[in-house]
Protein backbone atom coordinates (compact mmCIF):
# COMPACT_ATOMS: atom_id res chain seq x y z
CA UNK A 1 0.00 0.00 0.00
CA UNK A 2 1.43 3.37 -0.91
CA UNK A 3 1.73 6.32 1.49
CA UNK A 4 -1.24 8.22 -0.01
CA UNK A 5 -3.56 5.22 0.43
CA UNK A 6 -2.34 4.64 3.99
CA UNK A 7 -2.87 8.33 4.82
CA UNK A 8 -6.37 8.26 3.33
CA UNK A 9 -7.31 5.26 5.47
CA UNK A 10 -5.71 6.42 8.71
CA UNK A 11 -6.83 10.04 8.55
CA UNK A 12 -9.80 10.37 6.18
CA UNK A 13 -11.75 13.58 5.78
CA UNK A 14 -14.84 13.47 8.03
CA UNK A 15 -17.05 13.17 4.93
CA UNK A 16 -14.87 10.88 2.82
CA UNK A 17 -16.59 8.14 0.84
CA UNK A 18 -13.83 5.75 -0.15
CA UNK A 19 -14.22 2.91 -2.63
CA UNK A 20 -11.75 0.05 -2.88
CA UNK A 21 -12.37 -2.32 -5.81
CA UNK A 22 -10.10 -5.28 -5.15
CA UNK A 23 -8.81 -8.60 -6.37
CA UNK A 24 -6.59 -9.52 -3.41
CA UNK A 25 -8.48 -10.49 -0.24
CA UNK A 26 -5.38 -10.14 1.96
CA UNK A 27 -4.75 -6.57 0.82
CA UNK A 28 -8.35 -5.50 1.35
CA UNK A 29 -8.25 -7.05 4.83
CA UNK A 30 -5.13 -5.03 5.59
CA UNK A 31 -6.83 -1.84 4.35
CA UNK A 32 -10.01 -2.43 6.35
CA UNK A 33 -8.03 -3.15 9.51
CA UNK A 34 -5.91 -0.02 9.02
CA UNK A 35 -9.06 2.10 8.53
CA UNK A 36 -10.92 0.68 11.56
CA UNK A 37 -7.88 0.42 13.82
CA UNK A 38 -6.84 4.03 13.23
CA UNK A 39 -10.34 5.21 14.11
CA UNK A 40 -10.42 3.18 17.31
CA UNK A 41 -6.98 4.47 18.32
CA UNK A 42 -8.21 8.04 17.75
CA UNK A 43 -11.15 7.50 20.10
CA UNK A 44 -13.63 7.46 17.23
CA UNK A 45 -16.66 5.26 16.90
CA UNK A 46 -16.42 2.54 14.27
CA UNK A 47 -19.30 0.76 12.53
CA UNK A 48 -18.40 -2.34 10.54
CA UNK A 49 -20.84 -4.09 8.23
CA UNK A 50 -18.98 -7.29 7.42
CA UNK A 51 -19.77 -10.30 5.29
CA UNK A 52 -20.18 -13.50 7.26
CA UNK A 53 -17.10 -14.88 5.48
CA UNK A 54 -14.89 -11.99 6.69
CA UNK A 55 -16.40 -11.29 10.12
CA UNK A 56 -14.19 -13.50 12.29
CA UNK A 57 -11.03 -12.74 10.32
CA UNK A 58 -11.48 -8.98 10.65
CA UNK A 59 -12.21 -9.29 14.37
CA UNK A 60 -9.01 -11.32 14.79
CA UNK A 61 -7.04 -8.67 12.89
CA UNK A 62 -8.34 -5.96 15.24
CA UNK A 63 -7.45 -8.08 18.26
CA UNK A 64 -3.96 -8.63 16.81
CA UNK A 65 -3.68 -4.82 16.52
CA UNK A 66 -4.19 -4.66 20.29
CA UNK A 67 -7.87 -3.71 20.43
CA UNK A 68 -10.20 -5.11 23.09
CA UNK A 69 -12.90 -5.93 20.55
CA UNK A 70 -15.37 -7.30 23.11
CA UNK A 71 -14.90 -4.31 25.40
CA UNK A 72 -15.25 -1.86 22.52
CA UNK A 73 -18.44 -3.58 21.40
CA UNK A 74 -19.85 -3.50 24.95
CA UNK A 75 -19.04 0.21 25.18
CA UNK A 76 -20.80 0.85 21.86
CA UNK A 77 -17.73 2.45 20.25
CA UNK A 78 -17.39 -0.55 17.94
CA UNK A 79 -20.53 -1.80 16.22
CA UNK A 80 -20.19 -4.96 14.11
CA UNK A 81 -23.04 -6.13 11.92
CA UNK A 82 -23.30 -9.02 9.46
CA UNK A 83 -24.05 -7.82 5.93
CA UNK A 84 -26.08 -10.90 4.97
CA UNK A 85 -28.30 -10.43 8.05
CA UNK A 86 -28.99 -6.84 7.03
CA UNK A 87 -29.67 -7.93 3.48
CA UNK A 88 -32.22 -10.48 4.73
CA UNK A 89 -33.81 -8.00 7.15
CA UNK A 90 -34.27 -5.23 4.59
CA UNK A 91 -34.97 -7.25 1.46
CA UNK A 92 -38.75 -7.24 1.35
CA UNK A 93 -40.75 -8.29 -1.67
CA UNK A 94 -37.65 -8.61 -3.82
CA UNK A 95 -36.69 -4.96 -3.32
CA UNK A 96 -34.29 -3.59 -0.73
CA UNK A 97 -36.03 -1.27 1.78
CA UNK A 98 -33.54 1.58 1.55
CA UNK A 99 -35.62 4.00 3.63
CA UNK A 100 -35.89 1.51 6.51
CA UNK A 101 -32.20 0.69 6.29
CA UNK A 102 -31.27 4.39 6.26
CA UNK A 103 -33.36 5.00 9.39
CA UNK A 104 -31.63 2.09 11.14
CA UNK A 105 -28.18 3.35 10.07
CA UNK A 106 -29.02 6.82 11.42
CA UNK A 107 -29.73 5.32 14.86
CA UNK A 108 -26.59 3.16 14.82
CA UNK A 109 -24.38 6.14 13.94
CA UNK A 110 -25.99 8.43 16.54
CA UNK A 111 -25.60 5.78 19.25
CA UNK A 112 -22.02 4.99 18.24
CA UNK A 113 -21.13 8.72 18.25
CA UNK A 114 -22.69 9.15 21.70
CA UNK A 115 -20.57 6.26 22.98
CA UNK A 116 -17.33 7.97 21.98
CA UNK A 117 -17.83 10.16 25.03
CA UNK A 118 -17.37 13.26 22.88
CA UNK A 119 -21.05 13.91 22.21
CA UNK A 120 -21.90 15.62 18.94
CA UNK A 121 -18.18 16.21 18.31
CA UNK A 122 -17.37 12.51 18.33
CA UNK A 123 -16.19 11.15 15.01
CA UNK A 124 -17.54 7.95 13.49
CA UNK A 125 -16.15 6.00 10.57
CA UNK A 126 -17.78 3.07 8.87
CA UNK A 127 -16.89 0.21 6.63
CA UNK A 128 -19.41 -1.79 4.66
CA UNK A 129 -19.47 -4.91 2.51
CA UNK A 130 -23.23 -4.80 1.91
CA UNK A 131 -22.93 -2.89 -1.38
CA UNK A 132 -20.27 -5.34 -2.50
CA UNK A 133 -22.73 -8.19 -2.01
CA UNK A 134 -25.63 -6.42 -3.70
CA UNK A 135 -23.83 -5.22 -6.83
CA UNK A 136 -23.56 -8.74 -8.23
CA UNK A 137 -27.34 -9.01 -8.05
CA UNK A 138 -28.61 -5.51 -8.84
CA UNK A 139 -26.57 -2.55 -10.05
CA UNK A 140 -29.61 -0.29 -9.59
CA UNK A 141 -30.01 -1.24 -5.93
CA UNK A 142 -26.28 -0.78 -5.44
CA UNK A 143 -26.42 2.74 -6.86
CA UNK A 144 -29.43 3.52 -4.63
CA UNK A 145 -27.55 2.22 -1.58
CA UNK A 146 -24.47 4.30 -2.42
CA UNK A 147 -26.70 7.37 -2.82
CA UNK A 148 -28.18 6.57 0.60
CA UNK A 149 -24.69 6.36 2.07
CA UNK A 150 -23.91 9.79 0.63
CA UNK A 151 -26.97 11.20 2.44
CA UNK A 152 -25.80 9.52 5.66
CA UNK A 153 -22.28 10.92 5.18
CA UNK A 154 -23.67 14.44 4.63
CA UNK A 155 -26.04 14.23 7.58
CA UNK A 156 -23.63 12.68 10.10
CA UNK A 157 -20.17 13.76 8.80
CA UNK A 158 -18.90 10.19 8.85
CA UNK A 159 -16.07 8.67 6.84
CA UNK A 160 -17.10 5.56 4.95
CA UNK A 161 -15.15 2.88 3.15
CA UNK A 162 -16.77 0.42 0.71
CA UNK A 163 -15.20 -2.57 -0.99
CA UNK A 164 -16.12 -4.36 -4.19
CA UNK A 165 -14.57 -7.69 -5.12
CA UNK A 166 -13.95 -7.61 -8.85
CA UNK A 167 -14.15 -11.39 -9.48
CA UNK A 168 -12.65 -11.30 -12.95
CA UNK A 169 -13.92 -7.84 -13.78
CA UNK A 170 -11.53 -5.06 -14.71
CA UNK A 171 -13.20 -2.41 -12.54
CA UNK A 172 -16.52 -1.31 -11.06
CA UNK A 173 -18.94 0.69 -13.24
CA UNK A 174 -18.48 4.46 -13.48
CA UNK A 175 -21.97 4.88 -11.98
CA UNK A 176 -20.56 3.46 -8.73
CA UNK A 177 -17.18 5.22 -8.93
CA UNK A 178 -18.94 8.58 -9.38
CA UNK A 179 -20.71 8.22 -6.03
CA UNK A 180 -17.43 8.17 -4.09
CA UNK A 181 -15.11 11.00 -3.13
CA UNK A 182 -11.97 8.82 -3.14
CA UNK A 183 -10.94 5.65 -4.95
CA UNK A 184 -8.18 3.21 -4.15
CA UNK A 185 -6.57 1.15 -6.89
CA UNK A 186 -8.56 -1.61 -8.53
CA UNK A 187 -5.35 -3.31 -9.60
CA UNK A 188 -5.25 -5.37 -6.43
CA UNK A 189 -2.07 -3.69 -5.25
CA UNK A 190 -3.84 -1.50 -2.72
CA UNK A 191 -2.14 1.56 -4.13
C-alpha positions, 0 to 999 in steps of 0.5 A: 500500500502506498503512502497516499492510500495509507494516509487516506485510510488512517486520517480520512476527511470526516465526509470521505466516501472511499471505494476500494475495488479489489482482487486480493483479499489479503490486501483488502483485509489489511486496508479495512483493519488499518481504517478501523484500527486508526479510528479506534486508536483516535477514540472514534466510533467505528461501525463495521458491516462485514460479510459473514465470510470476513467477520471472524477474520477482521475481528481477529485482525483488530485483536492482533492490533491490540484492540479489546474488541469485546470491550469496545463492542460492549461500550458501543464504540465498535458496532459490528453487523453481518451484511447478509443479516442486514440484506435479509432483514431489509430485502422485502418483496424482492426490493431492498427497503432503503428508507428503513435501512437508512433510518436504522443506520441513522440510529446506529451512527448516533448511538455509536457517536454518543458512545465515543464520550465526545457527544456531537463532536465525536467522530464515526467512521464506517466500513461496509461490505453490503454494497459489494454483495448487492452489486452482483445481483442488482446494479440499480439497488447498489447505486441507490444504496451508495446514494443513501450512504452519501446522504448519511455521510452528509447528515452525520459527517462520517467517513465511509469505506466500501469494498467491491470484489472484482471477481474477474472484472476489470473495474466497477462501473463508473456509476458506482465510482462517481458516487465516491469521493476517493478511490483506491486502486482496482489493480489489487495492489492497494495503491 
